[in-house]
């Protein structure tokens, strides 16, 4: 029987739209909610840390579950844990309990793990020449939620008033519902499961991914992590830099929106390119675009148009690199170990993003935005080096 790949990709994309709305709604107010409950701006940054910790903590267990039992139960569980986390944070906000809010955000992070692993699920049974395209469609679907979610702050406040909970907890109601629906959609629509026992994919009871993170797989993991660190470190401090130079909030918001569009809007194009010219070539091209973006942003000074161009290029370079590297990772591994190593890639991505965001603040406090961009650009060097070294090794093997 021919596997219904088109239906699988469509189902996962639909889930991403719904789940992305939940993620966008929660991410938009996480820091504000923590600040409100704690009464201190100093605690606000812990919201992002807790979300990242939750995503990182859920990644490997969900990947291992996918190896044993299939994608459908693993992804469903991630979405439902995220829904539970949103509810815990709502209760914490209502009780004015910082501990409960932070715990809820950790659980909330499991939704990010499911979000990321959904793109890999789209490649489980894809034809080798269409791996990147299948993956990129699911990534593209995230655009809708990323744009719509943050705009639910106002309606969320009205929902909060009707439920007699704090205004900032209102958007988390949308998150809880969206994640629950995403989990239900995954359970109902992702059939047949591309990794289910009847999919004839051999799987041992337990797979250790670490011995398999080598060669092209290692290059792909490093590319995903480094590209994400570059993107997060520059993007996270751009609003601070713009505000320091007198930019108003509307322009700052527009800049970040254009950056998000750069990250997701052209994903299918980059997926097609990766399949046509090969993932390694597109990874290197993405690194070049990231370097150009840091040069443009880092030398922009007071120029708001140059900062906007730099941030759009930052999103495009991230999209090219991450989509191509994810496709490279998928094609470099055998089916029985692939989900576990993909989990390692997502773990590295989350840790790199969190580390990049934290170090970016330190660098900005020490020097300036230009120095931050220069430091971020250095992260492209090991990626390009690994891709070039891998290409030379392949040529040597062919000659032998």
Long-range contacts (C-beta under 8 A, 24 or more apart in sequence): 3-125, 3-192, 3-194, 3-199, 4-192, 5-125, 5-126, 5-127, 5-130, 5-134, 8-121, 8-122, 8-125, 8-190, 8-194, 9-122, 9-134, 9-137, 9-138, 11-185, 11-186, 11-189, 11-190, 12-118, 12-119, 12-121, 12-122, 12-138, 12-141, 12-190, 13-137, 13-138, 13-140, 13-141, 14-141, 14-185, 14-189, 15-75, 15-79, 15-118, 15-182, 15-185, 15-186, 15-189, 15-190, 16-115, 16-118, 16-138, 16-141, 16-142, 16-145, 17-141, 17-144, 17-145, 18-145, 18-178, 18-181, 18-182, 18-185, 19-79, 19-82, 19-111, 19-114, 19-115, 19-118, 19-145, 19-178, 19-179, 19-182, 20-115, 20-141, 20-142, 20-143, 20-144, 20-145, 20-146, 20-148, 20-149, 21-144, 21-145, 21-148, 21-149, 21-152, 21-174, 21-178, 22-82, 22-83, 22-86, 22-111, 22-145, 22-149, 22-174, 22-175, 22-176, 22-177, 22-178, 22-179, 22-182, 23-111, 23-112, 23-115, 23-145, 23-146, 23-149, 23-175, 24-145, 24-146, 24-147, 24-148, 24-149, 24-150, 24-152, 25-149, 25-150, 25-152, 25-153, 25-156, 25-171, 25-172, 25-174, 25-175, 25-178, 26-51, 26-86, 26-108, 26-149, 26-171, 26-172, 26-175, 27-51, 27-149, 27-150, 28-149, 28-150, 28-152, 28-153, 28-171, 29-153, 29-156, 29-168, 29-171, 29-172, 30-105, 32-168, 33-89, 33-93, 33-101, 33-166, 33-168, 33-169, 33-172, 34-98, 34-101, 34-102, 34-105, 36-93, 36-166, 36-168, 37-92, 37-93, 37-96, 37-97, 37-98, 37-101, 38-98, 43-98, 46-102, 47-102, 47-105, 48-354, 48-357, 49-354, 50-102, 50-105, 50-106, 50-108, 50-109, 51-105, 51-106, 51-108, 51-109, 51-112, 52-109, 52-350, 52-351, 52-353, 52-354, 53-106, 53-109, 53-354, 54-85, 54-105, 54-106, 54-107, 54-108, 54-109, 54-110, 54-112, 54-113, 55-109, 55-110, 55-112, 55-113, 55-116, 55-346, 55-350, 56-109, 56-347, 56-350, 56-351, 56-354, 57-106, 57-109, 57-110, 58-109, 58-110, 58-113, 58-114, 59-113, 59-116, 59-117, 59-343, 59-346, 59-347, 59-350, 60-209, 60-340, 60-343, 60-344, 60-347, 62-110, 62-113, 62-114, 62-117, 62-343, 63-117, 63-209, 63-339, 63-340, 63-342, 63-343, 63-344, 63-346, 64-206, 64-207, 64-339, 64-340, 64-343, 66-117, 66-121, 66-195, 66-339, 67-195, 67-203, 67-204, 67-206, 67-207, 67-336, 67-339, 67-340, 68-203, 68-205, 68-206, 69-196, 70-193, 70-194, 70-195, 70-196, 70-197, 70-199, 71-117, 71-121, 71-124, 71-190, 71-193, 71-194, 71-195, 71-339, 72-186, 72-187, 72-190, 72-191, 72-193, 72-196, 73-187, 74-114, 74-117, 75-114, 75-117, 75-118, 75-121, 75-183, 75-186, 75-190, 76-183, 76-184, 76-186, 76-187, 77-110, 77-114, 77-183, 78-110, 78-111, 78-113, 78-114, 78-117, 78-183, 79-110, 79-111, 79-114, 79-179, 79-180, 79-182, 79-183, 79-186, 80-179, 80-180, 80-183, 81-107, 81-110, 81-111, 82-107, 82-108, 82-109, 82-110, 82-111, 82-112, 82-114, 82-175, 82-179, 83-111, 83-175, 83-176, 83-177, 83-179, 83-180, 83-183, 85-109, 85-110, 85-111, 86-172, 86-173, 86-175, 86-176, 86-179, 87-172, 87-176, 89-169, 89-172, 90-165, 90-169, 90-172, 90-173, 90-176, 93-165, 93-166, 93-168, 93-169, 93-172, 94-165, 94-166, 94-169, 108-175, 111-175, 111-179, 111-182, 112-350, 113-346, 114-182, 114-186, 115-142, 116-346, 116-349, 117-339, 117-342, 117-343, 117-346, 119-326, 120-326, 120-330, 120-338, 120-339, 120-342, 121-190, 121-194, 121-195, 123-326, 123-327, 123-330, 124-194, 124-195, 124-201, 124-335, 124-338, 124-339, 125-194, 125-199, 128-331, 129-275, 130-275, 131-275, 131-327, 131-330, 131-331, 132-270, 132-271, 132-272, 132-273, 132-274, 132-275, 132-279, 132-323, 132-324, 132-326, 132-327, 133-268, 133-271, 133-272, 133-274, 133-275, 134-271, 135-271, 135-323, 135-326, 135-327, 135-330, 136-267, 136-268, 136-269, 136-270, 136-271, 136-272, 136-274, 136-323, 137-267, 137-268, 137-271, 139-264, 139-267, 139-271, 139-319, 139-322, 139-323, 140-264, 140-265, 140-267, 140-268, 142-264, 143-260, 143-261, 143-264, 143-265, 143-267, 146-260, 146-263, 146-264, 147-257, 147-260, 149-174, 195-339, 201-335, 201-336, 202-335, 202-336, 203-336, 204-336, 207-336, 207-337, 207-340, 208-340, 209-337, 209-340, 209-341, 209-343, 209-344, 210-344, 212-333, 212-337, 212-340, 212-341, 213-341, 213-344, 215-332, 215-390, 216-328, 216-329, 216-331, 216-332, 216-390, 217-329, 217-332, 217-333, 217-341, 218-386, 219-280, 219-283, 219-325, 219-328, 219-383, 219-386, 219-387, 219-390, 220-279, 220-283, 220-325, 220-326, 220-328, 220-329, 220-332, 220-345, 221-325, 221-329, 221-341, 221-344, 221-345, 221-348, 222-348, 222-382, 222-383, 222-386, 223-283, 223-287, 223-321, 223-322, 223-324, 223-325, 223-328, 223-383, 223-386, 223-387, 224-321, 224-322, 224-325, 224-326, 224-329, 224-345, 224-348, 224-349, 225-345, 225-348, 225-349, 225-351, 225-352, 226-352, 226-379, 226-380, 226-382, 226-383, 227-286, 227-287, 227-290, 227-317, 227-318, 227-321, 227-322, 227-325, 227-379, 227-380, 227-383, 228-318, 228-322, 228-349, 228-352, 228-353, 228-356, 229-352, 229-353, 229-355, 229-356, 229-376, 229-379, 230-290, 230-294, 230-314, 230-317, 230-318, 230-356, 230-376, 230-377, 230-379, 230-380, 231-263, 231-290, 231-314, 231-315, 231-317, 231-318, 231-353, 232-352, 232-353, 232-354, 232-356, 232-357, 232-360, 233-356, 233-357, 233-359, 233-360, 233-372, 233-375, 233-376, 234-293, 234-294, 234-297, 234-311, 234-314, 234-360, 234-372, 234-373, 234-376, 235-259, 235-311, 235-314, 236-356, 236-357, 236-360, 236-361, 237-360, 237-361, 237-364, 237-369, 237-372, 238-297, 238-307, 238-311, 238-369, 240-364, 241-307, 241-364, 241-369, 242-304, 242-307, 245-301, 245-302, 246-302, 247-304, 251-304, 254-308, 255-304, 255-307, 255-308, 255-311, 256-311, 258-308, 258-311, 258-312, 258-315, 259-311, 259-312, 259-314, 259-315, 260-315, 261-312, 261-315, 262-311, 262-312, 262-313, 262-314, 262-315, 262-316, 262-318, 262-319, 263-315, 263-316, 263-318, 263-319, 264-315, 264-319, 266-316, 266-319, 267-319, 267-323, 270-319, 270-320, 270-323, 270-324, 271-323, 271-327, 273-320, 273-324, 274-323, 274-324, 274-327, 275-327, 279-324, 279-325, 279-327, 279-328, 279-331, 280-324, 280-328, 280-387, 280-390, 280-391, 281-324, 282-320, 282-321, 282-323, 282-324, 283-320, 283-321, 283-324, 283-325, 283-328, 283-383, 283-387, 284-383, 284-384, 284-387, 284-388, 285-320, 286-317, 286-318, 286-319, 286-320, 286-321, 286-322, 286-324, 287-317, 287-321, 287-380, 287-383, 287-384, 288-317, 288-380, 289-313, 289-316, 289-317, 289-320, 290-314, 290-317, 290-318, 290-321, 290-376, 290-377, 290-380, 291-317, 291-377, 291-380, 292-317, 293-317, 294-373, 294-374, 294-376, 294-377, 295-373, 295-377, 297-369, 297-373, 298-369, 298-370, 298-371, 298-372, 298-373, 298-374, 298-377, 299-370, 321-383, 322-349
